[in-house]
Amino acid sequence: MKKDYIIAVDGPSGAGKSTVSQKLAERLGYLYMDTGAMYRAAALKAVRDGLDLDSQEAVRKIAGQLEIDLLKNKNSLKLMLDGEDVSREIRGPEMGMAASKISRHLVIREKMWELQRRLGKKGGVVAEGRDVGTVVFPDADFKFFVTASTQERASRRCKELLARGYQVSFEEILAEVKERDEQDSKRELSPLKPAQDAILIDTTSMKVDQAVERMLSLIKA
């Protein structure tokens, strides 16, 4: 099998695409690129600087200063923002909504696309996010769209946050998932949608390993 495929994995929040993508990258010996984490890091920088996430002019101030890198740390991924490991800080529920807001600005998306394409230009990468197969790597060798029911996605996200020590309720997370879906799918710039040639992977009643095996079988075929 080729060693330099570009594999794009898109999908909504809580569908399991991060876990599936990370395991797929491990099985293939590829780089795992979490593009959503990169947007969360940009949002974190904006929040720390006290910027209005809805203001294009305010957000423009940080676009040229963003220094974001992904480092492999054993079986996990460290996200570095200006040389600082912010891997845990960006995972709070408020950063998900902030990332959705900041990603609506073209100046931020262009910066992210530049960084993501640079990381993946040599291939051998599993890149996951919301516009990887449609915008970042439209000529990717394989494109998958990982999804699940809204209820299932909210349930998974709630369990994940509770395990990390956040005090949240299922109803609160369900409302956030629905709001995030609305923001991501209806934004003018790079809305969340499957690429025309993407393969749908519905994980509502599918275990992670089953999803990974399904994707691997299609790649190897």
mmCIF file of the C-alpha atoms, coordinates in Angstrom:
data_MODEL
# 
_entry.id   MODEL 
# 
loop_
_atom_site.group_PDB 
_atom_site.id 
_atom_site.type_symbol 
_atom_site.label_atom_id 
_atom_site.label_alt_id 
_atom_site.label_comp_id 
_atom_site.label_asym_id 
_atom_site.label_entity_id 
_atom_site.label_seq_id 
_atom_site.pdbx_PDB_ins_code 
_atom_site.Cartn_x 
_atom_site.Cartn_y 
_atom_site.Cartn_z 
_atom_site.occupancy 
_atom_site.B_iso_or_equiv 
_atom_site.pdbx_formal_charge 
_atom_site.auth_seq_id 
_atom_site.auth_comp_id 
_atom_site.auth_asym_id 
_atom_site.auth_atom_id 
_atom_site.pdbx_PDB_model_num 
ATOM 1   C CA . MET A 1 1   ? 0.000   0.000  0.000  1.00 0.00 ? 1   MET A CA 1 
ATOM 2   C CA . LYS A 1 2   ? 1.141   3.551  -0.723 1.00 0.00 ? 2   LYS A CA 1 
ATOM 3   C CA . LYS A 1 3   ? 2.687   5.395  2.212  1.00 0.00 ? 3   LYS A CA 1 
ATOM 4   C CA . ASP A 1 4   ? 1.804   8.916  1.199  1.00 0.00 ? 4   ASP A CA 1 
ATOM 5   C CA . TYR A 1 5   ? -1.984  9.065  1.003  1.00 0.00 ? 5   TYR A CA 1 
ATOM 6   C CA . ILE A 1 6   ? -3.824  12.165 2.180  1.00 0.00 ? 6   ILE A CA 1 
ATOM 7   C CA . ILE A 1 7   ? -6.931  11.014 4.062  1.00 0.00 ? 7   ILE A CA 1 
ATOM 8   C CA . ALA A 1 8   ? -9.577  13.620 4.914  1.00 0.00 ? 8   ALA A CA 1 
ATOM 9   C CA . VAL A 1 9   ? -12.076 12.968 7.706  1.00 0.00 ? 9   VAL A CA 1 
ATOM 10  C CA . ASP A 1 10  ? -14.863 15.503 8.263  1.00 0.00 ? 10  ASP A CA 1 
ATOM 11  C CA . GLY A 1 11  ? -17.946 15.504 10.442 1.00 0.00 ? 11  GLY A CA 1 
ATOM 12  C CA . PRO A 1 12  ? -19.903 17.312 13.166 1.00 0.00 ? 12  PRO A CA 1 
ATOM 13  C CA . SER A 1 13  ? -18.921 17.714 16.808 1.00 0.00 ? 13  SER A CA 1 
ATOM 14  C CA . GLY A 1 14  ? -19.144 14.549 18.914 1.00 0.00 ? 14  GLY A CA 1 
ATOM 15  C CA . ALA A 1 15  ? -19.386 12.097 16.003 1.00 0.00 ? 15  ALA A CA 1 
ATOM 16  C CA . GLY A 1 16  ? -16.197 10.347 17.104 1.00 0.00 ? 16  GLY A CA 1 
ATOM 17  C CA . LYS A 1 17  ? -14.125 11.533 14.178 1.00 0.00 ? 17  LYS A CA 1 
ATOM 18  C CA . SER A 1 18  ? -11.166 12.564 16.357 1.00 0.00 ? 18  SER A CA 1 
ATOM 19  C CA . THR A 1 19  ? -10.859 9.161  18.029 1.00 0.00 ? 19  THR A CA 1 
ATOM 20  C CA . VAL A 1 20  ? -11.442 7.314  14.763 1.00 0.00 ? 20  VAL A CA 1 
ATOM 21  C CA . SER A 1 21  ? -8.952  9.503  12.880 1.00 0.00 ? 21  SER A CA 1 
ATOM 22  C CA . GLN A 1 22  ? -6.287  9.138  15.547 1.00 0.00 ? 22  GLN A CA 1 
ATOM 23  C CA . LYS A 1 23  ? -6.601  5.347  15.594 1.00 0.00 ? 23  LYS A CA 1 
ATOM 24  C CA . LEU A 1 24  ? -6.632  5.219  11.793 1.00 0.00 ? 24  LEU A CA 1 
ATOM 25  C CA . ALA A 1 25  ? -3.419  7.268  11.692 1.00 0.00 ? 25  ALA A CA 1 
ATOM 26  C CA . GLU A 1 26  ? -1.816  4.937  14.241 1.00 0.00 ? 26  GLU A CA 1 
ATOM 27  C CA . ARG A 1 27  ? -2.741  1.840  12.214 1.00 0.00 ? 27  ARG A CA 1 
ATOM 28  C CA . LEU A 1 28  ? -1.309  3.376  9.044  1.00 0.00 ? 28  LEU A CA 1 
ATOM 29  C CA . GLY A 1 29  ? 1.734   4.960  10.675 1.00 0.00 ? 29  GLY A CA 1 
ATOM 30  C CA . TYR A 1 30  ? 0.545   8.364  9.469  1.00 0.00 ? 30  TYR A CA 1 
ATOM 31  C CA . LEU A 1 31  ? 0.594   11.850 10.986 1.00 0.00 ? 31  LEU A CA 1 
ATOM 32  C CA . TYR A 1 32  ? -2.690  12.713 12.702 1.00 0.00 ? 32  TYR A CA 1 
ATOM 33  C CA . MET A 1 33  ? -3.761  16.326 12.082 1.00 0.00 ? 33  MET A CA 1 
ATOM 34  C CA . ASP A 1 34  ? -6.511  17.706 14.326 1.00 0.00 ? 34  ASP A CA 1 
ATOM 35  C CA . THR A 1 35  ? -7.573  20.841 12.429 1.00 0.00 ? 35  THR A CA 1 
ATOM 36  C CA . GLY A 1 36  ? -10.343 21.586 14.932 1.00 0.00 ? 36  GLY A CA 1 
ATOM 37  C CA . ALA A 1 37  ? -7.770  21.853 17.711 1.00 0.00 ? 37  ALA A CA 1 
ATOM 38  C CA . MET A 1 38  ? -5.921  24.448 15.641 1.00 0.00 ? 38  MET A CA 1 
ATOM 39  C CA . TYR A 1 39  ? -9.058  26.622 15.474 1.00 0.00 ? 39  TYR A CA 1 
ATOM 40  C CA . ARG A 1 40  ? -9.555  26.172 19.212 1.00 0.00 ? 40  ARG A CA 1 
ATOM 41  C CA . ALA A 1 41  ? -6.000  27.406 19.771 1.00 0.00 ? 41  ALA A CA 1 
ATOM 42  C CA . ALA A 1 42  ? -6.667  30.486 17.637 1.00 0.00 ? 42  ALA A CA 1 
ATOM 43  C CA . ALA A 1 43  ? -9.841  31.117 19.649 1.00 0.00 ? 43  ALA A CA 1 
ATOM 44  C CA . LEU A 1 44  ? -7.914  30.713 22.906 1.00 0.00 ? 44  LEU A CA 1 
ATOM 45  C CA . LYS A 1 45  ? -5.397  33.347 21.813 1.00 0.00 ? 45  LYS A CA 1 
ATOM 46  C CA . ALA A 1 46  ? -8.228  35.738 20.893 1.00 0.00 ? 46  ALA A CA 1 
ATOM 47  C CA . VAL A 1 47  ? -9.997  35.172 24.217 1.00 0.00 ? 47  VAL A CA 1 
ATOM 48  C CA . ARG A 1 48  ? -6.771  35.666 26.172 1.00 0.00 ? 48  ARG A CA 1 
ATOM 49  C CA . ASP A 1 49  ? -6.224  38.962 24.319 1.00 0.00 ? 49  ASP A CA 1 
ATOM 50  C CA . GLY A 1 50  ? -9.772  40.052 25.139 1.00 0.00 ? 50  GLY A CA 1 
ATOM 51  C CA . LEU A 1 51  ? -10.810 40.316 21.485 1.00 0.00 ? 51  LEU A CA 1 
ATOM 52  C CA . ASP A 1 52  ? -14.370 40.399 20.169 1.00 0.00 ? 52  ASP A CA 1 
ATOM 53  C CA . LEU A 1 53  ? -14.721 37.099 18.282 1.00 0.00 ? 53  LEU A CA 1 
ATOM 54  C CA . ASP A 1 54  ? -17.474 38.576 16.104 1.00 0.00 ? 54  ASP A CA 1 
ATOM 55  C CA . SER A 1 55  ? -15.258 41.462 14.926 1.00 0.00 ? 55  SER A CA 1 
ATOM 56  C CA . GLN A 1 56  ? -13.252 40.808 11.781 1.00 0.00 ? 56  GLN A CA 1 
ATOM 57  C CA . GLU A 1 57  ? -10.961 43.754 12.472 1.00 0.00 ? 57  GLU A CA 1 
ATOM 58  C CA . ALA A 1 58  ? -10.254 42.566 16.009 1.00 0.00 ? 58  ALA A CA 1 
ATOM 59  C CA . VAL A 1 59  ? -9.555  38.989 14.893 1.00 0.00 ? 59  VAL A CA 1 
ATOM 60  C CA . ARG A 1 60  ? -7.299  40.218 12.084 1.00 0.00 ? 60  ARG A CA 1 
ATOM 61  C CA . LYS A 1 61  ? -4.857  41.466 14.745 1.00 0.00 ? 61  LYS A CA 1 
ATOM 62  C CA . ILE A 1 62  ? -3.892  37.935 15.782 1.00 0.00 ? 62  ILE A CA 1 
ATOM 63  C CA . ALA A 1 63  ? -4.024  36.189 12.384 1.00 0.00 ? 63  ALA A CA 1 
ATOM 64  C CA . GLY A 1 64  ? -0.486  37.132 11.406 1.00 0.00 ? 64  GLY A CA 1 
ATOM 65  C CA . GLN A 1 65  ? 0.882   36.340 14.866 1.00 0.00 ? 65  GLN A CA 1 
ATOM 66  C CA . LEU A 1 66  ? -0.452  32.806 15.203 1.00 0.00 ? 66  LEU A CA 1 
ATOM 67  C CA . GLU A 1 67  ? 2.237   30.222 15.880 1.00 0.00 ? 67  GLU A CA 1 
ATOM 68  C CA . ILE A 1 68  ? 0.574   26.822 16.088 1.00 0.00 ? 68  ILE A CA 1 
ATOM 69  C CA . ASP A 1 69  ? 2.263   23.436 15.870 1.00 0.00 ? 69  ASP A CA 1 
ATOM 70  C CA . LEU A 1 70  ? 1.229   19.814 16.386 1.00 0.00 ? 70  LEU A CA 1 
ATOM 71  C CA . LEU A 1 71  ? 3.680   17.519 18.166 1.00 0.00 ? 71  LEU A CA 1 
ATOM 72  C CA . LYS A 1 72  ? 3.315   13.777 18.629 1.00 0.00 ? 72  LYS A CA 1 
ATOM 73  C CA . ASN A 1 73  ? 3.690   12.793 22.288 1.00 0.00 ? 73  ASN A CA 1 
ATOM 74  C CA . LYS A 1 74  ? 3.708   8.983  22.546 1.00 0.00 ? 74  LYS A CA 1 
ATOM 75  C CA . ASN A 1 75  ? 0.111   8.087  21.601 1.00 0.00 ? 75  ASN A CA 1 
ATOM 76  C CA . SER A 1 76  ? -1.310  11.586 21.998 1.00 0.00 ? 76  SER A CA 1 
ATOM 77  C CA . LEU A 1 77  ? -1.014  14.896 20.216 1.00 0.00 ? 77  LEU A CA 1 
ATOM 78  C CA . LYS A 1 78  ? 0.320   18.047 21.844 1.00 0.00 ? 78  LYS A CA 1 
ATOM 79  C CA . LEU A 1 79  ? -0.919  21.343 20.498 1.00 0.00 ? 79  LEU A CA 1 
ATOM 80  C CA . MET A 1 80  ? 1.543   24.179 20.926 1.00 0.00 ? 80  MET A CA 1 
ATOM 81  C CA . LEU A 1 81  ? 0.395   27.805 20.865 1.00 0.00 ? 81  LEU A CA 1 
ATOM 82  C CA . ASP A 1 82  ? 3.260   30.300 20.819 1.00 0.00 ? 82  ASP A CA 1 
ATOM 83  C CA . GLY A 1 83  ? 5.478   27.580 22.276 1.00 0.00 ? 83  GLY A CA 1 
ATOM 84  C CA . GLU A 1 84  ? 3.040   26.685 25.095 1.00 0.00 ? 84  GLU A CA 1 
ATOM 85  C CA . ASP A 1 85  ? 1.295   23.337 25.400 1.00 0.00 ? 85  ASP A CA 1 
ATOM 86  C CA . VAL A 1 86  ? -2.429  24.207 25.475 1.00 0.00 ? 86  VAL A CA 1 
ATOM 87  C CA . SER A 1 87  ? -3.725  20.698 24.695 1.00 0.00 ? 87  SER A CA 1 
ATOM 88  C CA . ARG A 1 88  ? -5.943  20.554 27.797 1.00 0.00 ? 88  ARG A CA 1 
ATOM 89  C CA . GLU A 1 89  ? -6.977  24.203 27.936 1.00 0.00 ? 89  GLU A CA 1 
ATOM 90  C CA . ILE A 1 90  ? -8.502  24.175 24.436 1.00 0.00 ? 90  ILE A CA 1 
ATOM 91  C CA . ARG A 1 91  ? -10.790 21.228 25.258 1.00 0.00 ? 91  ARG A CA 1 
ATOM 92  C CA . GLY A 1 92  ? -13.200 23.119 27.503 1.00 0.00 ? 92  GLY A CA 1 
ATOM 93  C CA . PRO A 1 93  ? -16.785 23.446 26.181 1.00 0.00 ? 93  PRO A CA 1 
ATOM 94  C CA . GLU A 1 94  ? -16.476 27.240 25.877 1.00 0.00 ? 94  GLU A CA 1 
ATOM 95  C CA . MET A 1 95  ? -13.540 26.857 23.464 1.00 0.00 ? 95  MET A CA 1 
ATOM 96  C CA . GLY A 1 96  ? -15.657 24.772 21.102 1.00 0.00 ? 96  GLY A CA 1 
ATOM 97  C CA . MET A 1 97  ? -18.160 27.598 20.688 1.00 0.00 ? 97  MET A CA 1 
ATOM 98  C CA . ALA A 1 98  ? -15.370 30.185 20.487 1.00 0.00 ? 98  ALA A CA 1 
ATOM 99  C CA . ALA A 1 99  ? -13.665 28.176 17.745 1.00 0.00 ? 99  ALA A CA 1 
ATOM 100 C CA . SER A 1 100 ? -16.913 28.028 15.788 1.00 0.00 ? 100 SER A CA 1 
ATOM 101 C CA . LYS A 1 101 ? -17.181 31.827 16.001 1.00 0.00 ? 101 LYS A CA 1 
ATOM 102 C CA . ILE A 1 102 ? -13.598 32.657 15.058 1.00 0.00 ? 102 ILE A CA 1 
ATOM 103 C CA . SER A 1 103 ? -13.607 30.184 12.167 1.00 0.00 ? 103 SER A CA 1 
ATOM 104 C CA . ARG A 1 104 ? -16.244 32.282 10.396 1.00 0.00 ? 104 ARG A CA 1 
ATOM 105 C CA . HIS A 1 105 ? -13.581 34.878 9.557  1.00 0.00 ? 105 HIS A CA 1 
ATOM 106 C CA . LEU A 1 106 ? -11.771 34.435 6.229  1.00 0.00 ? 106 LEU A CA 1 
ATOM 107 C CA . VAL A 1 107 ? -8.502  35.847 7.581  1.00 0.00 ? 107 VAL A CA 1 
ATOM 108 C CA . ILE A 1 108 ? -8.371  33.087 10.226 1.00 0.00 ? 108 ILE A CA 1 
ATOM 109 C CA . ARG A 1 109 ? -9.404  30.309 7.860  1.00 0.00 ? 109 ARG A CA 1 
ATOM 110 C CA . GLU A 1 110 ? -6.782  31.349 5.292  1.00 0.00 ? 110 GLU A CA 1 
ATOM 111 C CA . LYS A 1 111 ? -4.107  31.225 8.001  1.00 0.00 ? 111 LYS A CA 1 
ATOM 112 C CA . MET A 1 112 ? -5.291  27.790 9.142  1.00 0.00 ? 112 MET A CA 1 
ATOM 113 C CA . TRP A 1 113 ? -5.450  26.450 5.576  1.00 0.00 ? 113 TRP A CA 1 
ATOM 114 C CA . GLU A 1 114 ? -1.880  27.602 5.017  1.00 0.00 ? 114 GLU A CA 1 
ATOM 115 C CA . LEU A 1 115 ? -0.645  25.844 8.166  1.00 0.00 ? 115 LEU A CA 1 
ATOM 116 C CA . GLN A 1 116 ? -2.653  22.678 7.486  1.00 0.00 ? 116 GLN A CA 1 
ATOM 117 C CA . ARG A 1 117 ? -1.531  22.341 3.875  1.00 0.00 ? 117 ARG A CA 1 
ATOM 118 C CA . ARG A 1 118 ? 2.070   22.836 4.921  1.00 0.00 ? 118 ARG A CA 1 
ATOM 119 C CA . LEU A 1 119 ? 1.762   20.032 7.496  1.00 0.00 ? 119 LEU A CA 1 
ATOM 120 C CA . GLY A 1 120 ? 0.097   17.670 5.019  1.00 0.00 ? 120 GLY A CA 1 
ATOM 121 C CA . LYS A 1 121 ? 1.820   18.488 1.738  1.00 0.00 ? 121 LYS A CA 1 
ATOM 122 C CA . LYS A 1 122 ? 4.038   15.360 1.788  1.00 0.00 ? 122 LYS A CA 1 
ATOM 123 C CA . GLY A 1 123 ? 1.105   13.036 2.381  1.00 0.00 ? 123 GLY A CA 1 
ATOM 124 C CA . GLY A 1 124 ? 1.040   10.222 4.910  1.00 0.00 ? 124 GLY A CA 1 
ATOM 125 C CA . VAL A 1 125 ? -1.538  12.153 6.905  1.00 0.00 ? 125 VAL A CA 1 
ATOM 126 C CA . VAL A 1 126 ? -5.005  11.664 8.366  1.00 0.00 ? 126 VAL A CA 1 
ATOM 127 C CA . ALA A 1 127 ? -6.480  15.161 8.658  1.00 0.00 ? 127 ALA A CA 1 
ATOM 128 C CA . GLU A 1 128 ? -9.781  15.635 10.471 1.00 0.00 ? 128 GLU A CA 1 
ATOM 129 C CA . GLY A 1 129 ? -12.063 18.613 10.861 1.00 0.00 ? 129 GLY A CA 1 
ATOM 130 C CA . ARG A 1 130 ? -15.066 20.210 9.206  1.00 0.00 ? 130 ARG A CA 1 
ATOM 131 C CA . ASP A 1 131 ? -13.790 21.385 5.814  1.00 0.00 ? 131 ASP A CA 1 
ATOM 132 C CA . VAL A 1 132 ? -10.791 19.132 5.191  1.00 0.00 ? 132 VAL A CA 1 
ATOM 133 C CA . GLY A 1 133 ? -12.241 17.219 2.240  1.00 0.00 ? 133 GLY A CA 1 
ATOM 134 C CA . THR A 1 134 ? -14.074 20.204 0.762  1.00 0.00 ? 134 THR A CA 1 
ATOM 135 C CA . VAL A 1 135 ? -11.496 23.009 1.128  1.00 0.00 ? 135 VAL A CA 1 
ATOM 136 C CA . VAL A 1 136 ? -8.161  22.113 2.736  1.00 0.00 ? 136 VAL A CA 1 
ATOM 137 C CA . PHE A 1 137 ? -7.446  18.965 0.713  1.00 0.00 ? 137 PHE A CA 1 
ATOM 138 C CA . PRO A 1 138 ? -10.087 18.821 -2.063 1.00 0.00 ? 138 PRO A CA 1 
ATOM 139 C CA . ASP A 1 139 ? -7.877  16.332 -3.958 1.00 0.00 ? 139 ASP A CA 1 
ATOM 140 C CA . ALA A 1 140 ? -7.370  14.011 -0.979 1.00 0.00 ? 140 ALA A CA 1 
ATOM 141 C CA . ASP A 1 141 ? -6.919  10.342 -1.906 1.00 0.00 ? 141 ASP A CA 1 
ATOM 142 C CA . PHE A 1 142 ? -9.709  9.308  0.480  1.00 0.00 ? 142 PHE A CA 1 
ATOM 143 C CA . LYS A 1 143 ? -12.517 11.340 2.032  1.00 0.00 ? 143 LYS A CA 1 
ATOM 144 C CA . PHE A 1 144 ? -14.735 10.194 4.870  1.00 0.00 ? 144 PHE A CA 1 
ATOM 145 C CA . PHE A 1 145 ? -17.642 11.968 6.573  1.00 0.00 ? 145 PHE A CA 1 
ATOM 146 C CA . VAL A 1 146 ? -18.109 10.614 10.099 1.00 0.00 ? 146 VAL A CA 1 
ATOM 147 C CA . THR A 1 147 ? -21.456 11.351 11.709 1.00 0.00 ? 147 THR A CA 1 
ATOM 148 C CA . ALA A 1 148 ? -23.885 10.115 14.387 1.00 0.00 ? 148 ALA A CA 1 
ATOM 149 C CA . SER A 1 149 ? -27.288 11.085 15.745 1.00 0.00 ? 149 SER A CA 1 
ATOM 150 C CA . THR A 1 150 ? -27.526 14.363 17.667 1.00 0.00 ? 150 THR A CA 1 
ATOM 151 C CA . GLN A 1 151 ? -28.536 12.571 20.883 1.00 0.00 ? 151 GLN A CA 1 
ATOM 152 C CA . GLU A 1 152 ? -25.636 10.140 20.644 1.00 0.00 ? 152 GLU A CA 1 
ATOM 153 C CA . ARG A 1 153 ? -23.130 12.912 19.948 1.00 0.00 ? 153 ARG A CA 1 
ATOM 154 C CA . ALA A 1 154 ? -24.341 14.945 22.924 1.00 0.00 ? 154 ALA A CA 1 
ATOM 155 C CA . SER A 1 155 ? -24.172 11.882 25.169 1.00 0.00 ? 155 SER A CA 1 
ATOM 156 C CA . ARG A 1 156 ? -20.567 11.148 24.144 1.00 0.00 ? 156 ARG A CA 1 
ATOM 157 C CA . ARG A 1 157 ? -19.490 14.755 24.567 1.00 0.00 ? 157 ARG A CA 1 
ATOM 158 C CA . CYS A 1 158 ? -21.128 14.957 28.001 1.00 0.00 ? 158 CYS A CA 1 
ATOM 159 C CA . LYS A 1 159 ? -19.331 11.795 29.201 1.00 0.00 ? 159 LYS A CA 1 
ATOM 160 C CA . GLU A 1 160 ? -16.021 13.098 27.845 1.00 0.00 ? 160 GLU A CA 1 
ATOM 161 C CA . LEU A 1 161 ? -16.322 16.432 29.676 1.00 0.00 ? 161 LEU A CA 1 
ATOM 162 C CA . LEU A 1 162 ? -17.469 14.820 32.941 1.00 0.00 ? 162 LEU A CA 1 
ATOM 163 C CA . ALA A 1 163 ? -14.456 12.492 32.775 1.00 0.00 ? 163 ALA A CA 1 
ATOM 164 C CA . ARG A 1 164 ? -12.220 15.547 32.458 1.00 0.00 ? 164 ARG A CA 1 
ATOM 165 C CA . GLY A 1 165 ? -13.727 17.119 35.552 1.00 0.00 ? 165 GLY A CA 1 
ATOM 166 C CA . TYR A 1 166 ? -16.100 19.631 33.941 1.00 0.00 ? 166 TYR A CA 1 
ATOM 167 C CA . GLN A 1 167 ? -19.490 20.065 35.657 1.00 0.00 ? 167 GLN A CA 1 
ATOM 168 C CA . VAL A 1 168 ? -21.986 19.807 32.794 1.00 0.00 ? 168 VAL A CA 1 
ATOM 169 C CA . SER A 1 169 ? -25.439 18.329 32.154 1.00 0.00 ? 169 SER A CA 1 
ATOM 170 C CA . PHE A 1 170 ? -26.689 16.342 29.172 1.00 0.00 ? 170 PHE A CA 1 
ATOM 171 C CA . GLU A 1 171 ? -29.356 18.981 28.408 1.00 0.00 ? 171 GLU A CA 1 
ATOM 172 C CA . GLU A 1 172 ? -26.729 21.737 28.393 1.00 0.00 ? 172 GLU A CA 1 
ATOM 173 C CA . ILE A 1 173 ? -24.430 19.804 26.049 1.00 0.00 ? 173 ILE A CA 1 
ATOM 174 C CA . LEU A 1 174 ? -27.313 18.786 23.772 1.00 0.00 ? 174 LEU A CA 1 
ATOM 175 C CA . ALA A 1 175 ? -28.239 22.464 23.348 1.00 0.00 ? 175 ALA A CA 1 
ATOM 176 C CA . GLU A 1 176 ? -24.582 23.325 22.598 1.00 0.00 ? 176 GLU A CA 1 
ATOM 177 C CA . VAL A 1 177 ? -24.280 20.520 20.027 1.00 0.00 ? 177 VAL A CA 1 
ATOM 178 C CA . LYS A 1 178 ? -27.406 21.746 18.230 1.00 0.00 ? 178 LYS A CA 1 
ATOM 179 C CA . GLU A 1 179 ? -26.180 25.357 18.308 1.00 0.00 ? 179 GLU A CA 1 
ATOM 180 C CA . ARG A 1 180 ? -22.736 24.330 17.050 1.00 0.00 ? 180 ARG A CA 1 
ATOM 181 C CA . ASP A 1 181 ? -24.306 22.330 14.207 1.00 0.00 ? 181 ASP A CA 1 
ATOM 182 C CA . GLU A 1 182 ? -26.399 25.351 13.267 1.00 0.00 ? 182 GLU A CA 1 
ATOM 183 C CA . GLN A 1 183 ? -23.382 27.680 13.263 1.00 0.00 ? 183 GLN A CA 1 
ATOM 184 C CA . ASP A 1 184 ? -21.114 25.308 11.360 1.00 0.00 ? 184 ASP A CA 1 
ATOM 185 C CA . SER A 1 185 ? -23.581 24.198 8.689  1.00 0.00 ? 185 SER A CA 1 
ATOM 186 C CA . LYS A 1 186 ? -25.078 27.620 7.928  1.00 0.00 ? 186 LYS A CA 1 
ATOM 187 C CA . ARG A 1 187 ? -21.986 29.815 7.903  1.00 0.00 ? 187 ARG A CA 1 
ATOM 188 C CA . GLU A 1 188 ? -21.146 31.435 4.574  1.00 0.00 ? 188 GLU A CA 1 
ATOM 189 C CA . LEU A 1 189 ? -17.493 30.415 4.627  1.00 0.00 ? 189 LEU A CA 1 
ATOM 190 C CA . SER A 1 190 ? -16.686 26.701 4.325  1.00 0.00 ? 190 SER A CA 1 
ATOM 191 C CA . PRO A 1 191 ? -19.936 25.365 5.813  1.00 0.00 ? 191 PRO A CA 1 
ATOM 192 C CA . LEU A 1 192 ? -19.884 21.901 7.330  1.00 0.00 ? 192 LEU A CA 1 
ATOM 193 C CA . LYS A 1 193 ? -21.018 19.441 4.654  1.00 0.00 ? 193 LYS A CA 1 
ATOM 194 C CA . PRO A 1 194 ? -19.795 16.169 3.155  1.00 0.00 ? 194 PRO A CA 1 
ATOM 195 C CA . ALA A 1 195 ? -17.581 16.414 0.089  1.00 0.00 ? 195 ALA A CA 1 
ATOM 196 C CA . GLN A 1 196 ? -19.427 15.083 -2.977 1.00 0.00 ? 196 GLN A CA 1 
ATOM 197 C CA . ASP A 1 197 ? -17.070 12.086 -3.128 1.00 0.00 ? 197 ASP A CA 1 
ATOM 198 C CA . ALA A 1 198 ? -16.926 11.451 0.643  1.00 0.00 ? 198 ALA A CA 1 
ATOM 199 C CA . ILE A 1 199 ? -17.808 8.048  2.092  1.00 0.00 ? 199 ILE A CA 1 
ATOM 200 C CA . LEU A 1 200 ? -20.352 8.283  4.928  1.00 0.00 ? 200 LEU A CA 1 
ATOM 201 C CA . ILE A 1 201 ? -19.478 6.508  8.182  1.00 0.00 ? 201 ILE A CA 1 
ATOM 202 C CA . ASP A 1 202 ? -22.382 6.567  10.673 1.00 0.00 ? 202 ASP A CA 1 
ATOM 203 C CA . THR A 1 203 ? -21.066 5.722  14.152 1.00 0.00 ? 203 THR A CA 1 
ATOM 204 C CA . THR A 1 204 ? -24.382 5.975  16.048 1.00 0.00 ? 204 THR A CA 1 
ATOM 205 C CA . SER A 1 205 ? -24.391 2.232  16.750 1.00 0.00 ? 205 SER A CA 1 
ATOM 206 C CA . MET A 1 206 ? -20.831 1.487  15.656 1.00 0.00 ? 206 MET A CA 1 
ATOM 207 C CA . LYS A 1 207 ? -17.817 1.026  17.934 1.00 0.00 ? 207 LYS A CA 1 
ATOM 208 C CA . VAL A 1 208 ? -14.608 2.925  17.228 1.00 0.00 ? 208 VAL A CA 1 
ATOM 209 C CA . ASP A 1 209 ? -12.707 -0.187 16.145 1.00 0.00 ? 209 ASP A CA 1 
ATOM 210 C CA . GLN A 1 210 ? -15.503 -1.146 13.754 1.00 0.00 ? 210 GLN A CA 1 
ATOM 211 C CA . ALA A 1 211 ? -15.386 2.282  12.128 1.00 0.00 ? 211 ALA A CA 1 
ATOM 212 C CA . VAL A 1 212 ? -11.587 2.127  11.814 1.00 0.00 ? 212 VAL A CA 1 
ATOM 213 C CA . GLU A 1 213 ? -11.722 -1.360 10.273 1.00 0.00 ? 213 GLU A CA 1 
ATOM 214 C CA . ARG A 1 214 ? -14.361 -0.191 7.791  1.00 0.00 ? 214 ARG A CA 1 
ATOM 215 C CA . MET A 1 215 ? -12.177 2.725  6.717  1.00 0.00 ? 215 MET A CA 1 
ATOM 216 C CA . LEU A 1 216 ? -9.045  0.588  6.530  1.00 0.00 ? 216 LEU A CA 1 
ATOM 217 C CA . SER A 1 217 ? -10.780 -2.002 4.341  1.00 0.00 ? 217 SER A CA 1 
ATOM 218 C CA . LEU A 1 218 ? -11.811 0.723  1.889  1.00 0.00 ? 218 LEU A CA 1 
ATOM 219 C CA . ILE A 1 219 ? -8.294  2.206  1.820  1.00 0.00 ? 219 ILE A CA 1 
ATOM 220 C CA . LYS A 1 220 ? -6.571  -1.137 1.373  1.00 0.00 ? 220 LYS A CA 1 
ATOM 221 C CA . ALA A 1 221 ? -9.020  -2.173 -1.337 1.00 0.00 ? 221 ALA A CA 1 
# 
